[in-house]
Amino acid sequence: MTSGKYDRSIELRCPTCGGTQFEFDDADDTASVKCTSCSLVISREDLISANGDNIGAHVEQIKDDVAADLRKQLQDAFKGSKMFKVK
């Protein structure tokens, strides 16, 4: 299983206007971000929290992908075996 296969980039949206462009300082992970559309200033933590549903949906999709890949690998590993059957 390749770990890079499950990497995702999730586009965060401004909770006020739905914009996706932000100004921020790369050097400071705890700094606030500013929406370029509506000028809302919000902490990165609050922005991530406001996008929780979107992030959760991506996590669920990744979980489904991993489970399907594991199931396929197990089926391939025990293919032809009379003692094991993977459903």
C-alpha positions as CSV (number, residue, x, y, z in Angstrom):
1,M,0.0,0.0,0.0
2,T,1.4,3.4,-1.0
3,S,1.0,6.0,1.7
4,G,1.1,8.9,-0.9
5,K,-2.0,7.5,-2.5
6,Y,-4.1,8.8,0.3
7,D,-2.7,12.3,0.5
8,R,-5.4,15.0,0.0
9,S,-5.4,18.8,-0.3
10,I,-8.6,20.2,1.2
11,E,-9.7,23.6,0.2
12,L,-10.7,25.6,3.3
13,R,-13.5,28.2,2.9
14,C,-14.1,31.4,4.7
15,P,-17.1,30.9,7.2
16,T,-18.4,34.3,6.3
17,C,-18.3,34.6,2.5
18,G,-17.1,31.1,1.3
19,G,-14.0,32.5,-0.2
20,T,-10.9,30.3,-0.6
21,Q,-8.1,32.8,-0.8
22,F,-6.3,33.8,2.4
23,E,-3.4,36.0,3.4
24,F,-1.1,34.5,6.1
25,D,2.4,34.3,7.4
26,D,4.1,31.0,6.4
27,A,6.6,31.3,9.2
28,D,4.0,31.4,12.0
29,D,1.6,28.5,12.2
30,T,-0.3,30.1,15.1
31,A,-0.9,33.4,13.3
32,S,-4.3,34.5,12.1
33,V,-5.3,34.4,8.4
34,K,-7.2,37.1,6.5
35,C,-9.8,36.3,3.9
36,T,-9.0,38.3,0.7
37,S,-12.6,38.5,-0.3
38,C,-14.3,39.9,2.9
39,S,-11.2,40.8,5.0
40,L,-12.3,38.5,7.9
41,V,-9.4,37.9,10.2
42,I,-9.6,34.4,11.9
43,S,-7.2,32.1,13.6
44,R,-6.0,29.1,11.7
45,E,-7.5,26.9,14.4
46,D,-10.9,28.5,14.1
47,L,-10.8,28.3,10.3
48,I,-10.1,24.6,10.5
49,S,-12.9,24.2,13.0
50,A,-15.3,26.1,10.8
51,N,-14.4,23.7,7.9
52,G,-14.9,20.6,10.1
53,D,-17.7,19.1,8.0
54,N,-15.7,19.4,4.8
55,I,-12.6,17.9,6.4
56,G,-14.7,15.1,8.0
57,A,-16.1,14.2,4.6
58,H,-12.6,13.9,3.1
59,V,-11.5,11.7,6.1
60,E,-14.5,9.4,5.5
61,Q,-13.6,9.1,1.8
62,I,-10.0,8.2,2.7
63,K,-11.2,5.6,5.3
64,D,-13.4,4.0,2.6
65,D,-10.5,4.0,0.1
66,V,-8.1,2.4,2.6
67,A,-10.7,-0.2,3.6
68,A,-11.4,-1.1,0.0
69,D,-7.7,-1.4,-0.8
70,L,-7.1,-3.6,2.3
71,R,-10.0,-5.8,1.3
72,K,-8.6,-6.2,-2.2
73,Q,-5.2,-7.0,-0.9
74,L,-6.6,-9.7,1.5
75,Q,-8.7,-11.2,-1.3
76,D,-5.6,-11.3,-3.6
77,A,-3.5,-12.8,-0.7
78,F,-6.0,-15.7,-0.1
79,K,-7.1,-16.2,-3.6
80,G,-7.5,-19.9,-4.3
81,S,-7.4,-20.9,-0.7
82,K,-10.0,-23.3,0.4
83,M,-9.5,-22.5,4.1
84,F,-10.0,-18.7,3.9
85,K,-12.7,-16.7,2.2
86,V,-12.8,-12.9,2.4
87,K,-16.2,-11.3,1.9
